[in-house]
Amino acid sequence: MLGAIIGDIVGSRFEAGPPPQPGFKLFTPECCFTDDTVCTVAIADAILKHRDYAESLVDWCRRYNNRGFGGLFYQWFMGNDHTPYGSYGNGSAMRVSSVGWLFNDIDTVMEEARRSAAVSHSHEEGIKGAQCTATLIYWLRTVRVTKERLKHSVEQKFGYEIPSLKDVMRIGSLGHFDGTCQETVPAAIRCFLESDSFEDAIRKAVLADGDTDTKAAIAGSIAEAYYEVPDEIVNSAFEYLPHDMLDVVNEFCDCVIGGMK
């Protein structure tokens, strides 16, 4: 969950801004938390407090409704009808990371990822993106596997074709905004696979341009389960969060590792 929040904040200033350049500063005054963090916190809060996923999403998203939400999702949480609307956008994958940490068998991880997505993103691709992201996190935190084996397992289980890093960067350089699960999740996975640290995974995802905050949120959520996240990066990200979000993050950390990272 921390990886998703960090990736979101770091990538936030590039989504509608100038293309990122190598060596960019991770945190600047232009950074902020976006809808990705709001939804990530909402899913974690639902699990920790045994709330309905839709109820928690509506609560948190209405609380922070000016954080760059997509139009259909905004209508979903601001309106009175919370029927799933068949989305396959990458929002289901960027918000799911806590599922991979807070459940301790793969069948439950898959089912809870499905449930967390299906309240809004009920298209099979929206559900698959969430399940793949949560499963990767679960695998990486419970079983040490090689990255090549991980790539093979993802392709076999979920049917994704993981693009090369060159292709990920090329597509982003063309100005393509990759807002679907079927584009963003494989690209984020490749950024993780080619990384040598948590920070490097975030940087590669941001440099791929396009939907920078969400791509970095997904890559960061996966990388968190594999690499140590430096305290200085965590502390810098926390400076952007309001107290109610920090309360949820703290409770999450207490549940997962017995204290704040």
C-alpha positions in Angstrom: 0.0 0.0 0.0 2.9 2.4 0.8 4.3 1.7 -2.6 1.1 2.7 -4.4 0.8 5.9 -2.4 4.5 6.8 -3.0 4.2 6.1 -6.8 1.1 8.2 -7.0 2.6 11.2 -5.3 5.9 11.0 -7.3 4.0 10.6 -10.6 1.3 13.2 -9.9 3.1 16.2 -11.3 3.9 14.7 -14.6 0.4 13.4 -15.6 -0.7 16.7 -17.0 2.7 18.4 -17.0 5.9 18.4 -19.0 7.4 15.0 -19.8 9.6 13.6 -17.1 13.4 13.8 -17.6 16.0 11.3 -16.2 17.2 12.4 -12.8 13.9 14.1 -11.9 13.4 14.9 -8.2 11.0 12.5 -6.5 9.2 15.0 -4.3 8.6 18.7 -5.1 5.9 21.3 -4.1 4.1 20.4 -7.3 3.5 16.8 -6.1 0.2 15.8 -4.4 -1.8 12.7 -3.7 -4.4 12.0 -6.3 -7.5 9.8 -6.7 -5.1 6.8 -6.7 -4.2 7.3 -3.1 -7.8 8.1 -2.1 -9.0 4.8 -3.5 -6.0 2.9 -2.2 -6.8 4.1 1.3 -10.5 3.4 0.8 -9.9 -0.3 0.0 -7.4 -0.7 2.9 -9.9 1.0 5.3 -12.7 -1.3 4.1 -10.6 -4.4 4.9 -9.3 -3.1 8.2 -12.8 -2.0 9.4 -14.7 -4.9 7.8 -16.7 -2.4 5.6 -18.3 -2.9 2.3 -15.9 -1.9 -0.5 -18.4 0.3 -2.3 -19.4 2.0 0.9 -15.8 2.8 1.8 -15.0 4.0 -1.7 -18.0 6.3 -1.8 -17.1 7.7 1.7 -13.5 8.4 0.9 -13.9 9.6 -2.6 -16.7 12.1 -1.6 -14.4 13.3 1.1 -11.7 14.1 -1.4 -13.7 14.5 -4.6 -11.3 17.0 -6.3 -8.4 14.7 -6.8 -8.5 14.0 -10.5 -11.2 11.2 -10.7 -12.3 9.9 -14.1 -15.7 11.1 -15.2 -17.7 7.8 -14.9 -16.2 6.9 -11.6 -16.9 10.4 -10.3 -20.6 10.0 -11.3 -20.6 6.6 -9.6 -19.4 7.7 -6.2 -21.2 11.1 -6.2 -24.5 9.8 -7.3 -27.1 7.6 -5.6 -26.8 4.6 -7.8 -23.7 2.6 -7.0 -24.3 -0.1 -9.6 -21.1 -1.4 -11.2 -20.7 0.1 -14.6 -18.4 -2.3 -16.4 -15.2 -0.3 -16.4 -11.9 -1.8 -17.4 -9.9 1.3 -16.4 -6.7 0.9 -14.4 -8.4 2.2 -11.3 -9.2 -1.3 -10.1 -5.5 -2.2 -10.2 -4.1 0.9 -8.6 -6.3 0.7 -5.5 -6.0 -3.0 -4.8 -2.5 -3.3 -3.1 -3.7 -3.8 0.5 -5.5 -7.0 -0.6 -2.2 -8.6 -1.4 -0.9 -7.8 2.1 -3.9 -8.3 4.3 -5.1 -11.8 3.2 -2.9 -14.9 3.6 -3.9 -17.4 1.0 -4.1 -17.0 -2.7 -7.7 -18.0 -3.1 -8.8 -15.3 -0.7 -6.5 -12.8 -2.3 -8.0 -13.5 -5.7 -11.6 -13.4 -4.4 -11.1 -10.1 -2.5 -9.3 -8.5 -5.4 -12.3 -9.5 -7.5 -14.8 -8.0 -5.0 -12.8 -4.8 -4.6 -12.8 -4.3 -8.4 -16.3 -5.5 -9.2 -18.2 -2.8 -7.2 -17.3 -0.4 -10.1 -14.9 -2.0 -12.5 -16.9 -5.1 -13.3 -15.5 -5.7 -16.8 -13.4 -8.9 -16.9 -10.3 -6.8 -17.8 -10.9 -4.6 -14.8 -11.2 -7.6 -12.5 -8.2 -9.3 -14.0 -6.0 -6.2 -13.6 -6.9 -6.1 -9.9 -6.4 -9.8 -9.4 -3.0 -9.8 -11.2 -1.7 -6.9 -9.1 -2.8 -8.3 -5.8 -1.5 -11.8 -6.7 1.9 -10.4 -7.6 2.1 -8.7 -4.3 1.1 -11.8 -2.4 3.6 -14.0 -4.3 6.5 -11.6 -3.8 5.9 -11.2 0.0 5.4 -14.9 0.6 7.6 -16.8 -1.8 11.0 -15.6 -3.2 10.9 -16.3 -6.9 13.1 -15.0 -9.7 11.7 -12.2 -11.8 11.8 -14.4 -14.9 9.7 -17.1 -13.1 7.4 -14.3 -12.0 6.9 -13.0 -15.5 6.2 -16.5 -16.8 3.7 -17.1 -14.0 1.8 -13.9 -14.8 1.6 -14.7 -18.4 0.4 -18.2 -17.7 -2.2 -17.3 -15.0 -3.5 -14.0 -16.4 -2.8 -14.2 -20.1 -0.9 -10.9 -20.2 1.9 -10.4 -22.7 4.5 -8.3 -20.8 6.0 -5.8 -23.2 9.7 -4.9 -23.4 10.8 -1.9 -21.5 11.8 -0.3 -24.9 8.2 -0.7 -26.1 6.8 0.7 -22.8 9.0 3.8 -23.1 8.3 4.2 -26.9 4.5 4.1 -26.4 4.7 6.7 -23.6 7.0 8.9 -25.7 4.3 9.1 -28.4 1.9 10.8 -26.0 -0.4 7.8 -25.5 -2.4 7.9 -22.3 -2.6 4.3 -21.2 -5.7 4.3 -19.0 -6.8 0.7 -19.2 -5.9 -2.3 -17.1 -4.8 -4.3 -20.1 -2.2 -1.6 -21.0 -1.1 -0.2 -17.7 -0.7 -3.4 -15.6 1.7 -5.2 -18.0 3.7 -1.9 -18.5 3.9 -1.4 -14.7 5.0 -5.1 -14.3 7.8 -4.5 -16.9 9.0 -1.4 -15.0 9.3 -3.5 -11.9 11.0 -6.5 -13.6 13.7 -4.2 -15.1 14.3 -2.3 -11.8 17.1 -2.8 -9.3 15.5 -1.0 -6.4 12.1 0.4 -5.2 13.1 3.9 -6.3 14.2 2.6 -9.7 10.9 0.9 -10.3 9.1 4.1 -9.5 11.4 6.1 -11.8 11.0 3.8 -14.7 7.2 3.9 -14.4 7.2 7.7 -14.4 9.7 7.9 -17.2 7.4 5.8 -19.3 5.1 8.8 -19.3 1.4 8.6 -20.1 -0.7 7.9 -17.0 2.3 8.5 -14.8 0.8 8.5 -11.3 -1.2 5.3 -11.8 1.6 3.4 -13.6 3.9 4.4 -10.8 1.3 3.5 -8.2 1.0 0.0 -9.6 4.7 -0.5 -10.1 5.4 0.8 -6.7 2.8 -1.4 -5.0 4.5 -4.5 -6.6 8.0 -3.3 -5.9 7.2 -2.7 -2.2 6.7 -6.4 -1.8 10.1 -7.2 -3.2 12.5 -4.4 -2.2 13.1 -2.5 1.0 11.5 0.9 0.8 13.9 3.6 2.1 12.6 5.4 5.2 13.4 8.8 3.7 11.1 8.1 0.8 8.3 6.9 3.1 8.7 9.9 5.3 8.7 12.4 2.4 5.5 10.9 1.0 3.7 11.0 4.3 4.2 14.8 4.4 1.6 15.0 1.6 -1.1 13.0 3.4 -3.8 14.4 5.7 -4.3 12.9 9.2 -7.3 10.7 8.4 -5.3 8.9 5.6 -2.2 8.6 7.9 -4.4 6.9 10.5 -5.4 4.2 8.0 -1.8 3.8 6.8 -0.6 3.5 10.3 -3.3 0.9 11.1 -2.3 -1.0 7.9 1.4 -1.0 9.0 0.5 -2.1 12.5 -1.5 -5.0 11.0 1.1 -6.1 8.5 4.5 -5.5 10.2 3.7 -4.5 13.8 4.4 -0.8 13.4 4.9 2.1 11.1 7.5 1.6 8.4 
